[in-house]
Amino acid sequence: MSTFILIPGAGGEAWYWSKVVPELQRLGHAAVAVDIEEDDPSLGLPEYAQIVLDAMGDQRDVVLVGQSLGGFTAAMVAARRKPLRIVLVNAMIPLPGETPGEWWDNTGSTQARAAADERAGRDGTFDMETYFLHDLGADTKAEAASGGRVPADTPFGQTCTFTTWPDVAIRVVVGADDRFFPADFQCRVAKERLGVEAIVIPGGHLVALSNPSGLVERLL
């Protein structure tokens, strides 16, 4: 059985994986949801990567999973310790030496979101409900809306220090209903940057909360 190391997106809250961890454990796997205090401006990408490496310990057969901004952390971790495979979930897929702040313009993320908003008749006004909470159940939505760390600016100006992705299987899982990183945009970036055909499943940007069973099926 595998050990799944689950890296959250911006904010770094392990709670994001709260529905995925028990599903993986029920199927006999180990699962570690890494908590990173990304609201702390003294921490950046190198510290995020070290926190994940520390959480990995000496575990073998590790599946490294990165959500959203966690794609940058996953790349840096994999450069230092080769996992069994990598799964990127609604993730920012970096190039070597790219910063998270550069990623938006380099990939055309903002333009892709604006185009998706126009097609859907949204006015583009940013709010949590529209882009992150829209497909969550009432209880989960209330819990998500009640807290949340505001990520510090620190990592967005730091380069992703890796030279190449390791020679392991890399999967890209995309939420069909992601409004923050539209699915067609994510599929294009996965093909351009990794040569990978993305796997599209139902769910929005927080797919681990809205469709945990569907995500676990793909993680396996």
C-alpha positions as CSV (number, residue, x, y, z in Angstrom):
1,M,0.0,0.0,0.0
2,S,1.1,3.6,-0.6
3,T,1.6,6.6,1.6
4,F,-0.2,9.7,0.2
5,I,1.4,13.0,1.1
6,L,-1.3,15.6,0.6
7,I,-0.1,19.2,0.0
8,P,-2.8,21.9,0.3
9,G,-3.1,25.0,-1.8
10,A,-2.7,28.7,-0.7
11,G,-3.2,29.1,3.0
12,G,-1.7,25.6,3.6
13,E,-4.6,24.2,5.7
14,A,-4.5,20.4,6.1
15,W,-8.3,20.6,6.7
16,Y,-8.8,20.8,3.0
17,W,-8.0,17.1,2.8
18,S,-10.4,16.1,5.6
19,K,-12.7,14.1,3.4
20,V,-9.9,12.4,1.4
21,V,-7.8,11.1,4.2
22,P,-10.4,8.8,5.7
23,E,-11.3,7.5,2.3
24,L,-7.7,6.6,1.6
25,Q,-7.3,5.0,5.0
26,R,-10.5,3.0,4.6
27,L,-8.9,1.5,1.5
28,G,-5.8,0.5,3.4
29,H,-3.4,3.3,2.5
30,A,-1.6,5.8,4.7
31,A,-2.4,9.4,4.2
32,V,-0.7,12.5,5.6
33,A,-2.4,15.9,5.1
34,V,0.4,18.4,5.6
35,D,-0.4,21.7,7.4
36,I,1.7,24.7,6.4
37,E,1.3,28.1,8.1
38,E,1.3,30.0,4.8
39,D,0.0,33.1,6.5
40,D,3.4,33.5,8.1
41,P,5.5,35.9,6.0
42,S,8.7,34.4,7.3
43,L,7.9,31.2,5.4
44,G,8.2,30.7,1.6
45,L,8.6,28.0,-0.9
46,P,11.8,26.5,0.5
47,E,10.2,26.2,4.0
48,Y,7.0,24.8,2.5
49,A,9.1,22.1,0.8
50,Q,11.0,21.3,3.9
51,I,7.8,21.0,6.0
52,V,6.5,18.4,3.4
53,L,9.8,16.5,3.4
54,D,9.7,16.4,7.2
55,A,6.1,15.0,7.0
56,M,7.3,12.4,4.6
57,G,9.9,11.1,7.0
58,D,11.3,7.8,5.9
59,Q,8.1,6.6,4.3
60,R,8.5,4.6,1.1
61,D,6.1,4.3,-1.9
62,V,5.1,7.9,-1.5
63,V,2.5,9.4,-3.8
64,L,3.0,13.2,-3.7
65,V,-0.2,15.1,-4.2
66,G,-0.3,18.9,-4.8
67,Q,-3.4,21.1,-4.9
68,S,-3.4,24.6,-6.5
69,L,-0.3,26.5,-5.2
70,G,0.8,23.2,-3.8
71,G,2.0,22.3,-7.3
72,F,5.0,24.6,-6.8
73,T,5.8,22.9,-3.5
74,A,5.4,19.4,-5.0
75,A,7.9,20.2,-7.7
76,M,10.5,21.3,-5.2
77,V,9.9,18.3,-2.9
78,A,10.2,15.9,-5.8
79,A,13.5,17.4,-6.8
80,R,14.9,16.4,-3.5
81,R,13.2,13.1,-2.9
82,K,11.8,11.0,-5.8
83,P,8.2,9.9,-5.1
84,L,6.5,6.8,-6.5
85,R,4.3,9.1,-8.5
86,I,2.9,12.7,-8.5
87,V,-0.7,13.8,-8.7
88,L,-1.4,17.5,-9.4
89,V,-5.0,18.6,-8.5
90,N,-6.3,21.8,-10.0
91,A,-2.7,22.8,-9.7
92,M,-0.4,25.6,-10.7
93,I,2.2,23.6,-12.7
94,P,5.5,25.4,-12.6
95,L,8.4,25.6,-15.0
96,P,11.9,25.5,-13.5
97,G,12.9,28.9,-12.1
98,E,9.4,30.3,-12.4
99,T,7.8,32.2,-9.5
100,P,4.2,31.7,-8.6
101,G,3.7,35.4,-9.3
102,E,5.0,35.0,-12.8
103,W,2.8,31.9,-13.4
104,W,-0.4,33.8,-13.9
105,D,0.8,35.9,-16.9
106,N,3.0,33.1,-18.3
107,T,0.1,30.7,-18.5
108,G,-2.6,33.2,-19.4
109,S,-4.6,32.2,-16.3
110,T,-6.3,35.5,-15.8
111,Q,-7.4,35.7,-19.4
112,A,-8.7,32.2,-19.3
113,R,-10.8,32.9,-16.2
114,A,-12.2,36.1,-17.8
115,A,-13.2,34.1,-20.9
116,A,-14.9,31.4,-18.9
117,D,-16.7,34.0,-16.9
118,E,-18.0,35.7,-20.0
119,R,-19.2,32.4,-21.4
120,A,-21.0,31.6,-18.2
121,G,-22.5,35.1,-17.9
122,R,-20.5,36.0,-14.7
123,D,-19.4,39.6,-14.3
124,G,-15.9,38.6,-13.1
125,T,-16.3,40.2,-9.6
126,F,-14.1,38.1,-7.3
127,D,-15.7,36.5,-4.3
128,M,-15.2,33.2,-2.5
129,E,-18.7,31.9,-3.2
130,T,-18.4,32.3,-6.9
131,Y,-14.9,30.8,-7.4
132,F,-14.4,28.4,-4.5
133,L,-17.5,27.5,-2.5
134,H,-20.2,27.2,-5.2
135,D,-20.3,23.4,-5.4
136,L,-19.8,22.5,-1.7
137,G,-22.5,21.1,0.5
138,A,-24.0,23.5,3.1
139,D,-22.1,22.2,6.1
140,T,-18.8,22.1,4.3
141,K,-19.4,25.5,2.9
142,A,-20.1,27.0,6.3
143,E,-17.0,25.4,7.7
144,A,-14.9,26.7,4.8
145,A,-16.3,30.2,5.0
146,S,-15.9,30.5,8.7
147,G,-12.1,30.4,8.7
148,G,-9.2,30.2,6.3
149,R,-5.7,31.5,6.4
150,V,-4.8,34.5,4.2
151,P,-1.6,33.5,2.4
152,A,1.4,35.7,2.8
153,D,2.9,37.4,-0.3
154,T,6.3,35.8,0.4
155,P,6.2,32.7,-1.9
156,F,4.8,34.5,-4.9
157,G,8.2,36.2,-5.6
158,Q,10.3,33.1,-5.0
159,T,11.6,30.9,-7.8
160,C,10.7,27.3,-7.9
161,T,14.1,25.6,-7.5
162,F,14.0,22.5,-9.6
163,T,15.6,21.6,-12.9
164,T,13.2,19.0,-14.2
165,W,10.3,16.8,-13.1
166,P,11.5,13.4,-12.0
167,D,11.1,10.4,-14.2
168,V,7.9,9.1,-12.5
169,A,4.3,8.9,-13.5
170,I,2.6,12.3,-13.2
171,R,-1.1,12.6,-13.2
172,V,-3.0,15.9,-13.6
173,V,-6.6,15.9,-12.2
174,V,-8.9,18.7,-13.1
175,G,-12.2,19.7,-11.7
176,A,-14.7,20.1,-14.6
177,D,-16.5,22.9,-12.7
178,D,-13.4,24.8,-11.5
179,R,-14.1,28.5,-12.1
180,F,-10.8,29.7,-10.7
181,F,-8.6,27.7,-13.1
182,P,-11.1,26.7,-15.9
183,A,-10.8,23.1,-17.0
184,D,-9.9,23.8,-20.6
185,F,-7.1,26.1,-19.4
186,Q,-5.8,23.5,-17.0
187,C,-5.8,20.8,-19.7
188,R,-3.9,23.1,-22.1
189,V,-1.2,23.9,-19.5
190,A,-0.8,20.2,-18.5
191,K,-0.3,19.3,-22.1
192,E,2.1,22.1,-22.8
193,R,4.2,21.8,-19.6
194,L,4.1,18.1,-18.9
195,G,3.0,16.5,-22.1
196,V,0.2,15.0,-20.0
197,E,-3.5,14.5,-20.9
198,A,-5.4,15.8,-17.9
199,I,-8.1,13.6,-16.2
200,V,-11.3,15.7,-15.8
201,I,-13.7,14.8,-13.0
202,P,-16.8,16.5,-11.6
203,G,-16.0,19.3,-9.0
204,G,-14.8,22.8,-8.6
205,H,-11.5,24.2,-7.4
206,L,-11.9,22.6,-4.0
207,V,-12.7,19.2,-5.5
208,A,-11.3,17.3,-2.5
209,L,-14.2,18.7,-0.5
210,S,-16.9,18.6,-3.2
211,N,-16.1,15.2,-4.8
212,P,-13.7,13.3,-2.4
213,S,-14.7,9.9,-3.6
214,G,-14.2,10.8,-7.3
215,L,-10.8,12.3,-6.4
216,V,-9.7,9.3,-4.4
217,E,-10.5,7.0,-7.3
218,R,-8.1,9.0,-9.5
219,L,-5.4,9.2,-6.8
220,L,-5.4,5.5,-6.7
